[in-house]
Every structure is written in C-alpha cells, then in structure tokens.
Amino acid sequence: MKQGNRGSFSGKIGFVLSAAGASVGLGNIWRFPYLCAKYGGGIFLIVYVVLALTFGYTMIVAETAIGRYTNKSPVGAFNTLSNNKLMTLGGWINAIIPILIVPYYSVIGGWVCKYLFEYIRNDASVMATDTFFTDFITNGAESEIWFIVFSILVLIVIYMGVENGIERVSKFVMPLLVLLAVVICVYSVTRPGAFAGVKYLFIPEFENFSIMTVVTAMGQMFYSLSIAMGILITFGSYVKKEVSIEESTKQVEIFDTAIAIMASLMIIPAVFAFTGGDETTLKAGPSLMFITMPKIFASMGFGRVIGIVFFALVLFAAVTSAIALTESAVSTFSDEFQWDRKRGVNIMAAIMIVLGSLSSLGNGPLSGVKIIGMQFLDFFDFLTNSIMMPIAAIATCILVTKFMTVEKLEAEVEQENHPFKRKAIFSFMIKFLCPLFVVIILVSAILNVLGIIQM
C-alpha cells in the first residue's frame, strides 16, 4: 500500500468519514438549499438524488479506483495510466483546481468564523442588521484577519498528516456535524408555519421543472461530491486494498445527500416560518446564509443559541472540505516535486495567503479591480467550478475509457473479492452519459457568463 513515506487511512471508516468530510462542505450547507429553493424545491431534490446515484456515483468510483490503482495523486495517476501529453494536462488540471479553490474557499470560511465569534459574544440582533455583512466584507483588514484564522485551522490539521490529522479530525467532527444538523432541523421544522417549507422541499411540483433544473443539479454535483478536484484520486491513493470502493462510495453518497437534505430542512422551513415563504427571500442566493438566516435567528426565541449551533455546524463542514482540498495539493507537491510534507504545506500556505488575500480584499480595497467583470472571489469560483472542473471530469472519463480501460478499473474495484453491484450502470455512465453531462455543464456555464442564458 505505502509508497515511500506515503500515508494511508487506517481502514474503511477513516476513508468514508474523510471522503464524506471532503464532500460535505459549503456546497451542501450554503449552496444546495438556495439552489433547491430557486429551482423548484421537491423537483430539484428528485433530479439531484437521481444524478447522485448515477453521475455522482460513477465519478466517485472512477476517481477513487484510479487513485488506489496507481497509488498516486492526480498528475502521477494520469501519467502512469496514459503516458500521453494531453492526458498529463488533464492530470495537472485536476491537481491545480484545489490549489485555486482553497484560497477563496478559506475566505468564505473566514466569514463563517466571524459570524460564529459574533454570535458567541453578541446578541443575535447585531448580526441581523441590514449592513452587518457588507460592512464586514468591505472592511479589508477584518476580512483578512478572519481569512487567516480559518487558514491556520486547516493548515494545522494538514501538518499532522493523513491518519493523525485528516482521519482523526474527520472521525471527531463528522458525527458532531450530524448531531448539530439534526438539532437545528428539529428546531426549524417545528416552528409554526414551517410545514409549508417541508412540503415545498419534498413534494415535487412538476410545473417547476425546466432544463435549468437538470443543468444546475448537475453543476451542484461537483460542489457536493468533490468530483473533479483531484481530492478523490488523492484519497483513493491512501485507501487499502481490503476496503470496498463500491460500499464506501455508497456510504459517502448517503452521507453527503443526507447532509444536503438536512441543510435544506434547516433553512427552507425556517424561511417559510418567518417570512411566509416569500419567494424573493427563498431565492436570495448566497446571501441566504449570511443575511437572511441571521434575520430569522434574531426573530427566534433562542436565536443566539441557534446561531451559535448553526455557524459551528457550517464551520465544521467548511474546515473538513478545506482540509481535503489542501491535502490534495500537498500530495501533488510530494509526488511531483519530492517535497516533504512540511515543505509542501508551507508552499500551500504561501499560495493560500497570496490568492486568498486577493479574494478577501476584493470586496474592499481591491473592489475596483475586476477580471472579465468579476471580483477576484467570483472569478476564481467561475474559473474552477464552471470551466476547469468539467474539463477535468471529461479528462477522467477519457482516461478510464481510452487508456486505463473500464475492465481494469472494474478489476480494481473488485479487489479482495469485493462485489461491484452497479457495474453495468458504471460502465454505461462512464462511457456515454458522464461525458455528455459535463459538456452540457461546461457549455451552459460559458453561455451564462456571456449573458446568453440565465442560471
């Protein structure tokens, strides 16, 4: 299993919780609820679950198996399997994505730290003012400080290594995250008027269905399941042969989807209860967490306590995902440049500070600097999630079908006589539907930024 000083997970539970920690992040708790609300509630949820069980499942299995088969992070894995310059580029795209994501992700993580801190020391009404969020993110110094606080939390865990750091933190944080999610869900759905939000979430209204429901749900797959970020290839390289990839993937799927649904149950019923299901509030987008929810907490009897629990939950989710992104980058540095963990983490820390500061200050002192009309944070988000990740996913599909072969990947999944129950679905998806899906996502994103379609 080990190659040189390469780390490994202690077993199945370590991998599942770490992979779930990578998947369960701001994409689930921040992005999923407002997309679900915006694109039809129950019908969006059905489309998402179907895609998670097909598209998402296929990509998780493929990336994990590639990592375990090659025992390398993305660049080394693509080189080992293809020895092709174009495929090597695909490996580098997979490897560079987390390097670009984790700095701006840490800026948002810093916002979460700030809110948690303020709920601990202040009354809930302070964060509910109309200008609290904008005053904070436009204050360059304060935004930068909290970004650095979050970054330090992540880097400490990465310094500790795979089993002693990532796995140990995941085993502690993930069960706690579930417990906090259940507490907030119960409180949210039992508010007067909240049941209308529960119905909106679980009862599909087919007139709300559109092609954008499917396209948006497909895009959410990347956020929610950590697909095409190099993370699952890297984590796969730490997985022992006796661990069932298919069984582990199923558990990651269940965990991830359950958290996304619970996040929606935390937010959507609460919005219905305290605004009467106002559509403009429901579709508020990213501001739903940082502006709308604090207003709702302030109107609750135990608003300050709920605010503390809610932002603690979001912080745990953000930290575990940021850890996975950073680990993928550090693993690439180790494999490709033979740097030890300490040096790799130090280099990643420098990259995080430089690129993260651009995003952190982009709403303040650097607000006048834009790239194709976007502030730094929005640009990095668009570049990685809308352009690079679909390309990385296409590269993975080509790597499996044209170079590694589906048969070799299936054999890797079946190591130690583990069954591959969804083999037929996997084969059809990786050959035909997954490439089609990611092309649709890529084209839709480009048309959206050009203003031709609205997502």
Backbone hydrogen bonds, N-H to C=O, Kabsch-Sander energy under -0.5 kcal/mol:
donor,donor_aa,acceptor,acceptor_aa,energy
4,G,2,K,-0.5
6,R,3,Q,-1.6
9,F,238,Y,-2.2
15,F,11,G,-1.9
16,V,12,K,-3.1
17,L,13,I,-2.7
18,S,14,G,-1.8
19,A,15,F,-3.4
20,A,16,V,-2.8
21,G,17,L,-2.3
22,A,18,S,-2.1
23,S,19,A,-2.1
24,V,20,A,-3.7
25,G,23,S,-1.1
28,N,25,G,-1.0
29,I,25,G,-2.1
30,W,26,L,-2.3
31,R,26,L,-2.0
32,F,27,G,-1.7
34,Y,30,W,-0.6
35,L,31,R,-2.0
36,C,32,F,-2.9
37,A,33,P,-2.3
38,K,34,Y,-2.2
39,Y,35,L,-2.6
40,G,37,A,-0.8
41,G,36,C,-3.3
42,G,200,Y,-2.0
42,G,203,I,-0.5
43,I,40,G,-1.3
45,L,41,G,-2.2
46,I,42,G,-2.1
47,V,43,I,-2.1
48,Y,44,F,-2.7
49,V,45,L,-2.5
50,V,46,I,-2.4
51,L,47,V,-2.3
52,A,48,Y,-2.6
53,L,49,V,-2.0
54,T,50,V,-0.7
54,T,51,L,-0.6
55,F,51,L,-0.6
56,G,51,L,-2.5
57,Y,52,A,-1.2
58,T,54,T,-2.3
59,M,55,F,-2.1
60,I,56,G,-2.3
61,V,57,Y,-2.4
62,A,58,T,-2.5
63,E,59,M,-2.5
64,T,60,I,-2.5
65,A,61,V,-2.5
66,I,62,A,-2.3
67,G,63,E,-2.1
68,R,64,T,-2.3
69,Y,65,A,-2.8
70,T,66,I,-2.0
71,N,67,G,-2.0
72,K,67,G,-0.7
77,A,73,S,-2.6
78,F,74,P,-2.6
79,N,75,V,-2.3
80,T,76,G,-2.6
81,L,77,A,-2.0
82,S,78,F,-1.7
83,N,78,F,-0.6
83,N,79,N,-1.2
88,T,84,N,-2.5
89,L,85,K,-1.9
90,G,86,L,-1.6
91,G,87,M,-2.1
92,W,88,T,-2.2
93,I,89,L,-2.4
94,N,90,G,-2.1
95,A,91,G,-1.9
96,I,92,W,-2.8
97,I,93,I,-1.9
99,I,95,A,-0.7
100,L,96,I,-1.9
101,I,97,I,-2.3
102,V,98,P,-2.4
104,Y,100,L,-0.7
105,Y,101,I,-2.7
106,S,102,V,-1.9
107,V,103,P,-1.0
108,I,104,Y,-1.6
109,G,105,Y,-2.3
110,G,106,S,-1.9
111,W,107,V,-1.5
112,V,108,I,-1.9
113,C,109,G,-2.2
114,K,110,G,-2.3
115,Y,111,W,-2.3
116,L,112,V,-2.5
117,F,113,C,-2.5
118,E,114,K,-2.5
119,Y,115,Y,-2.4
120,I,116,L,-1.8
121,R,117,F,-1.6
122,N,118,E,-2.4
126,V,123,D,-1.7
127,M,123,D,-0.5
128,A,124,A,-0.6
129,T,126,V,-0.9
132,F,129,T,-0.8
135,D,131,T,-2.8
136,F,132,F,-1.9
137,I,133,F,-2.6
138,T,134,T,-1.7
139,N,136,F,-1.1
140,G,138,T,-1.1
143,S,139,N,-2.6
144,E,140,G,-2.1
145,I,141,A,-2.1
146,W,142,E,-2.0
147,F,143,S,-1.9
148,I,144,E,-2.1
149,V,145,I,-2.1
150,F,146,W,-2.1
151,S,147,F,-2.2
152,I,148,I,-2.4
153,L,149,V,-1.7
154,V,150,F,-1.8
155,L,151,S,-2.6
156,I,152,I,-2.2
157,V,153,L,-1.1
158,I,154,V,-1.8
159,Y,155,L,-2.4
160,M,156,I,-1.0
161,G,157,V,-0.6
161,G,158,I,-1.2
165,G,161,G,-0.6
166,I,161,G,-2.1
167,E,162,V,-3.0
168,R,163,E,-1.0
169,V,165,G,-2.5
170,S,166,I,-2.3
171,K,167,E,-2.5
172,F,168,R,-1.2
173,V,169,V,-3.3
174,M,170,S,-2.3
176,L,172,F,-1.0
177,L,173,V,-2.9
178,V,174,M,-2.1
179,L,175,P,-2.2
180,L,176,L,-2.5
181,A,177,L,-2.3
182,V,178,V,-2.4
183,V,179,L,-2.1
184,I,180,L,-2.3
185,C,181,A,-2.5
186,V,182,V,-2.6
187,Y,183,V,-2.0
188,S,184,I,-2.9
189,V,185,C,-2.9
190,T,186,V,-1.0
191,R,188,S,-1.4
194,A,191,R,-2.1
196,A,193,G,-0.8
197,G,194,A,-1.1
198,V,194,A,-1.5
199,K,195,F,-2.4
200,Y,196,A,-2.0
201,L,197,G,-1.8
202,F,198,V,-2.1
203,I,199,K,-2.8
205,E,40,G,-0.6
206,F,204,P,-0.7
208,N,205,E,-2.4
209,F,206,F,-1.4
213,T,210,S,-1.1
214,V,210,S,-1.1
215,V,211,I,-2.4
216,T,212,M,-2.6
217,A,213,T,-1.9
218,M,214,V,-2.5
219,G,215,V,-2.2
220,Q,216,T,-2.2
221,M,217,A,-1.1
222,F,218,M,-0.8
222,F,219,G,-0.8
223,Y,219,G,-1.0
224,S,220,Q,-3.2
225,L,221,M,-2.7
226,S,222,F,-0.8
227,I,222,F,-0.7
229,M,226,S,-0.7
232,L,226,S,-0.6
234,T,230,G,-2.2
235,F,231,I,-3.2
236,G,232,L,-2.2
237,S,233,I,-1.5
238,Y,235,F,-1.4
239,V,236,G,-1.4
243,V,240,K,-1.6
245,I,243,V,-0.6
248,S,244,S,-2.1
249,T,245,I,-2.6
250,K,246,E,-2.3
251,Q,247,E,-1.8
252,V,248,S,-2.3
253,E,249,T,-2.7
254,I,250,K,-2.4
255,F,251,Q,-2.5
256,D,252,V,-3.0
257,T,253,E,-2.8
258,A,254,I,-2.5
259,I,255,F,-2.1
260,A,256,D,-2.1
261,I,257,T,-2.5
262,M,258,A,-2.7
263,A,259,I,-2.7
264,S,260,A,-1.9
265,L,261,I,-2.3
266,M,262,M,-1.9
267,I,263,A,-1.8
268,I,264,S,-2.5
271,V,267,I,-2.3
272,F,268,I,-2.3
273,A,269,P,-2.7
274,F,270,A,-2.1
275,T,271,V,-1.7
276,G,272,F,-1.6
277,G,271,V,-0.9
282,L,278,D,-2.3
283,K,279,E,-2.2
284,A,281,T,-1.5
287,S,284,A,-0.9
288,L,285,G,-2.3
289,M,286,P,-1.1
290,F,286,P,-0.7
291,I,287,S,-2.7
292,T,287,S,-1.7
293,M,288,L,-2.6
295,K,291,I,-1.2
296,I,292,T,-1.9
297,F,293,M,-3.0
298,A,294,P,-2.1
299,S,295,K,-0.9
299,S,296,I,-0.7
300,M,297,F,-1.5
303,G,300,M,-1.0
306,I,302,F,-2.7
307,G,303,G,-2.5
308,I,304,R,-2.1
309,V,305,V,-2.5
310,F,306,I,-3.0
311,F,307,G,-2.4
312,A,308,I,-1.9
313,L,309,V,-2.3
314,V,310,F,-2.3
315,L,311,F,-2.1
316,F,312,A,-2.4
317,A,313,L,-2.2
318,A,314,V,-2.6
319,V,315,L,-2.8
320,T,316,F,-2.2
321,S,317,A,-1.7
322,A,318,A,-2.4
323,I,319,V,-2.5
324,A,320,T,-1.7
325,L,321,S,-2.4
326,T,322,A,-2.5
327,E,323,I,-2.6
328,S,324,A,-2.0
329,A,325,L,-1.5
330,V,326,T,-2.6
331,S,327,E,-2.7
332,T,328,S,-1.7
333,F,329,A,-2.1
334,S,330,V,-2.2
335,D,331,S,-2.6
336,E,332,T,-3.0
337,F,333,F,-2.0
338,Q,334,S,-1.0
339,W,333,F,-1.2
344,G,340,D,-2.5
345,V,341,R,-2.7
346,N,342,K,-2.1
347,I,343,R,-2.5
348,M,344,G,-2.3
349,A,345,V,-2.5
350,A,346,N,-1.9
351,I,347,I,-2.2
352,M,348,M,-2.7
353,I,349,A,-2.3
354,V,350,A,-2.3
355,L,351,I,-2.6
356,G,351,I,-0.5
356,G,352,M,-2.1
357,S,353,I,-1.6
358,L,354,V,-1.2
359,S,355,L,-1.6
360,S,356,G,-3.0
361,L,357,S,-2.6
362,G,358,L,-0.6
363,N,360,S,-0.5
364,G,361,L,-1.1
366,L,361,L,-2.7
367,S,364,G,-1.9
369,V,366,L,-1.8
370,K,368,G,-0.6
371,I,374,M,-2.9
374,M,371,I,-2.3
379,F,375,Q,-2.7
380,F,376,F,-2.8
381,D,377,L,-2.1
382,F,378,D,-2.5
383,L,379,F,-3.1
384,T,380,F,-2.2
385,N,381,D,-2.3
386,S,381,D,-0.6
386,S,382,F,-1.7
387,I,382,F,-0.9
387,I,383,L,-0.6
388,M,383,L,-2.7
389,M,384,T,-2.5
391,I,387,I,-1.5
392,A,388,M,-2.8
393,A,389,M,-2.4
394,I,390,P,-2.3
395,A,391,I,-2.4
396,T,392,A,-1.9
397,C,393,A,-2.2
398,I,394,I,-2.4
399,L,395,A,-2.5
400,V,396,T,-2.3
401,T,397,C,-2.4
402,K,398,I,-2.9
403,F,398,I,-0.7
403,F,399,L,-1.2
404,M,399,L,-3.1
405,T,400,V,-1.8
409,L,405,T,-1.7
410,E,406,V,-2.7
411,A,407,E,-2.1
412,E,408,K,-1.8
413,V,409,L,-2.1
414,E,410,E,-1.7
415,Q,412,E,-1.2
417,N,414,E,-1.0
418,H,414,E,-0.5
418,H,415,Q,-1.3
423,K,420,F,-1.3
426,F,422,R,-2.6
427,S,423,K,-2.7
428,F,424,A,-2.1
429,M,425,I,-2.6
430,I,426,F,-2.8
431,K,427,S,-1.5
432,F,428,F,-2.2
433,L,428,F,-1.0
434,C,429,M,-3.1
436,L,432,F,-1.4
437,F,433,L,-3.0
438,V,434,C,-2.4
439,V,435,P,-1.7
440,I,436,L,-2.1
441,I,437,F,-2.2
442,L,438,V,-2.4
443,V,439,V,-2.8
444,S,440,I,-2.5
445,A,441,I,-2.4
446,I,442,L,-2.0
447,L,443,V,-2.6
448,N,444,S,-2.1
449,V,445,A,-2.2
450,L,446,I,-1.6
451,G,448,N,-1.3
452,I,447,L,-2.4
453,I,447,L,-1.1
